Amino acid sequence: MKKMLTVKEVAELVKLNEATVYKLAKEGKIPAVRFEKQWRVREEALEAWLLDQENSQAALQFPRTRQVSPSPSSIARADDTMEKTVVRKSKRKKLINSDSNVEFEMLTADIHRKQMESRQLNIRVGGELEFPPFPNGEIWGMLLEGQISLELGPDQYHLEPGDSVHFSSSLKNRWRNPGKQTAKAVIVINPPIFV
């Protein structure tokens, strides 16, 4: 059996006071189990819950984005250590922004302890995406298929398959697909913006 955490341990881990953790447990908002008068939380259930919370917060950065299977809980619950390291193509978590014709496939299973975040970026014909600028970071990308027109600050670049870019995350950037097929790129962001 995996470790069962006390309310005090959960409070320390998530940086909340114990009263707040008790309240969340009583309201069923945190995955807790009551044994007589004491609440306990399975360590892996807490990790899955935290990942769900992080992804909910991340969705605020990209309005009208919805997640499609698999759920973050199913990724976090993998008992096999390799499943937390290897992300199978069929198990990638996807985020879709229907207004901009953009889909992200998360290439990293557990990003909340990582220094970078990797995604596959799929932009349908005519679709575009703008990453919000943030200080002290960097973005690297490589186009796999299709075409991308990239506005990077005041400059504009046309990317073909195999081309890569690397720039400061503080630069305004817009990725647009002017081609006749879905553009697919791998993007690495440091530090992660989905945490």
Phi, psi and omega per residue, in radians:
M1 nan 2.440 3.107
K2 -1.253 2.861 -3.076
K3 -1.132 2.364 3.043
M4 -1.727 2.191 -3.104
L5 -1.660 2.529 3.034
T6 -1.430 2.934 3.092
V7 -1.048 -0.710 3.133
K8 -1.073 -0.760 3.134
E9 -1.141 -0.713 3.104
V10 -1.102 -0.788 -3.139
A11 -1.016 -0.731 3.126
E12 -1.163 -0.714 -3.107
L13 -1.168 -0.733 -3.060
V14 -1.705 0.077 3.082
K15 1.035 0.809 3.036
L16 -2.146 2.838 3.061
N17 -1.426 2.795 -3.052
E18 -1.079 -0.641 -3.134
A19 -1.060 -0.683 3.128
T20 -1.159 -0.726 3.120
V21 -1.116 -0.748 3.067
Y22 -0.996 -0.815 -3.119
K23 -1.063 -0.813 3.121
L24 -1.065 -0.674 3.126
A25 -1.157 -0.813 -3.136
K26 -1.079 -0.641 -3.120
E27 -1.436 -0.059 3.138
G28 1.305 0.316 -3.114
K29 -1.560 -0.158 3.076
I30 -2.238 2.473 -3.042
P31 -1.285 1.384 -3.088
A32 -1.996 2.701 3.096
V33 -2.144 2.382 -3.117
R34 -1.732 2.205 3.038
F35 -1.999 1.863 -3.032
E36 0.936 -1.903 -3.102
K37 -1.875 0.185 -3.088
Q38 -2.087 2.442 3.100
W39 -1.679 2.491 3.068
R40 -2.356 2.615 3.129
V41 -2.272 2.215 3.062
R42 -1.181 2.391 -3.075
E43 -0.981 -0.798 -3.117
E44 -1.216 -0.512 3.075
A45 -1.189 -0.665 3.096
L46 -1.138 -0.752 3.116
E47 -1.053 -0.766 3.123
A48 -1.119 -0.732 3.128
W49 -1.100 -0.757 3.126
L50 -1.091 -0.721 3.114
L51 -1.096 -0.719 3.073
D52 -1.049 -0.752 -3.140
Q53 -1.117 -0.747 3.128
E54 -1.090 -0.746 -3.139
N55 -1.190 -0.573 3.069
S56 -1.127 -0.732 3.109
Q57 -1.156 -0.693 -3.116
A58 -1.113 -0.615 -3.127
A59 -1.086 -0.410 3.110
L60 -1.151 -0.467 3.137
Q61 -1.275 -0.461 -3.139
F62 -2.169 1.484 -3.091
P63 -0.982 2.681 3.134
R64 1.062 0.468 3.072
T65 -1.697 2.339 3.103
R66 -2.185 2.595 -3.133
Q67 -1.626 2.419 2.999
V68 -2.048 2.855 -2.974
S69 -0.925 2.763 -0.049
P70 -1.408 2.738 -3.118
S71 -1.282 2.702 3.112
P72 -1.058 -0.518 3.134
S73 -1.106 -0.712 -3.113
S74 -1.189 -0.542 3.082
I75 -1.218 -0.817 -3.071
A76 -1.201 -0.448 -3.086
R77 -1.444 -0.048 -3.106
A78 -1.027 2.135 -3.129
D79 -1.299 -0.528 -3.097
D80 -1.299 2.158 3.140
T81 -0.997 -0.644 -3.135
M82 -1.087 -0.612 -3.141
E83 -1.140 -0.377 3.078
K84 -1.478 -0.235 3.141
T85 -1.784 -0.750 -3.112
V86 -1.714 2.255 3.064
V87 -1.858 1.936 3.132
R88 -1.238 2.517 -3.115
K89 -0.944 -0.699 -3.105
S90 -1.295 -0.223 -3.073
K91 -1.898 0.121 -3.122
R92 -1.117 2.401 3.033
K93 -1.367 2.348 -3.101
K94 -2.039 2.458 3.042
L95 -2.143 2.270 -3.053
I96 -2.133 2.295 3.020
N97 -1.953 1.732 -3.022
S98 -1.202 -0.479 3.140
D99 -1.172 -0.549 -3.075
S100 -1.894 0.102 -3.140
N101 1.006 0.717 -3.113
V102 -2.138 2.448 3.064
E103 -2.279 2.357 3.035
F104 -1.881 2.429 2.955
E105 -2.022 2.049 -3.115
M106 -1.267 2.197 -3.087
L107 -1.731 -0.045 3.110
T108 -2.103 2.243 -3.074
A109 -1.264 -0.813 -3.001
D110 -2.194 1.694 -3.046
I111 -1.675 -0.126 -3.023
H112 -1.273 -0.153 3.054
R113 -2.065 0.251 -3.060
K114 -1.812 2.812 3.121
Q115 -1.657 -0.124 3.140
M116 -2.562 2.877 3.138
E117 -2.296 2.351 3.118
S118 -2.125 2.468 -3.121
R119 -2.453 2.696 2.856
Q120 -1.709 2.257 -3.120
L121 -1.837 2.125 3.106
N122 -2.030 2.025 -3.140
I123 -2.019 2.062 3.126
R124 -1.207 2.885 3.140
V125 -0.945 2.231 3.134
G126 1.440 -0.131 -3.124
G127 -1.369 2.770 3.091
E128 -2.612 2.796 -3.093
L129 -2.556 2.486 3.045
E130 -2.190 2.091 3.033
F131 -1.379 2.278 3.112
P132 -1.138 2.273 3.139
P133 -1.101 2.522 3.042
F134 -2.544 2.599 -3.051
P135 -1.343 2.806 2.979
N136 1.006 0.682 3.108
G137 -2.487 -3.090 3.117
E138 -2.611 2.732 3.118
I139 -2.276 2.335 3.062
W140 -2.168 2.476 3.099
G141 -2.579 2.685 3.064
M142 -2.427 2.237 3.141
L143 -1.377 2.206 3.138
L144 -1.663 -0.769 -3.095
E145 -2.499 2.666 3.044
G146 1.420 -2.698 -3.123
Q147 -2.340 2.593 3.059
I148 -2.334 2.327 2.948
S149 -1.771 2.058 -3.048
L150 -1.974 2.044 2.977
E151 -1.564 2.134 -3.104
L152 -2.249 1.748 -3.008
G153 1.074 -2.290 -3.127
P154 -1.467 -0.106 -3.059
D155 -1.708 2.734 3.107
Q156 -2.221 2.382 -3.129
Y157 -2.252 2.536 3.042
H158 -1.905 2.075 -3.089
L159 -1.811 2.377 3.072
E160 -1.954 2.830 3.122
P161 -0.901 2.310 -3.119
G162 1.693 -0.337 3.101
D163 -1.265 2.545 3.090
S164 -2.279 2.756 3.128
V165 -2.345 2.693 3.109
H166 -2.619 2.120 -3.058
F167 -2.650 2.879 3.116
S168 -1.216 2.401 -3.134
S169 -1.210 -0.165 3.128
S170 -1.414 -0.176 3.117
L171 -1.386 2.422 3.012
K172 -1.162 2.336 -3.106
N173 -2.484 2.445 3.107
R174 -2.346 2.222 -3.132
W175 -1.863 2.162 -3.100
R176 -2.320 2.491 3.113
N177 -1.788 1.807 3.110
P178 -1.612 0.022 -3.021
G179 -1.452 -2.883 -3.086
K180 -1.951 0.156 3.094
Q181 -2.542 2.863 3.103
T182 -1.060 2.316 3.085
A183 -1.593 2.328 3.138
K184 -2.157 2.258 -3.137
A185 -2.420 2.711 2.982
V186 -1.788 2.290 -3.106
I187 -2.129 2.367 3.037
V188 -2.135 2.224 -3.072
I189 -2.082 2.286 3.129
N190 -2.344 2.126 -0.062
P191 -1.343 2.917 3.138
P192 -1.016 2.468 3.078
I193 -1.779 -0.082 3.130
F194 -1.712 0.408 3.085
V195 -2.171 nan nan
